[in-house]
């Protein structure tokens, strides 16, 4: 299972973040967040985020 993030934390990677309920269930909503930005408030108390789909580009990767 993926790590859960709280609203207000910095996003570790860019991508789609799924909102999860207080008991870990899927809420059916997603937010797009860029790496380093803070995760927005959730629609209700006790909810958080889980990475649903990472951005598929090479930004932030070391180039050789």
PyMOL commands that set and color helices and strands:
alter all, ss='L'
color gray80, all
select strands_A, chain A and resi 4-5+15-20+26-33+48-54
alter strands_A, ss='S'
color yellow, strands_A
deselect
rebuild
show_as cartoon
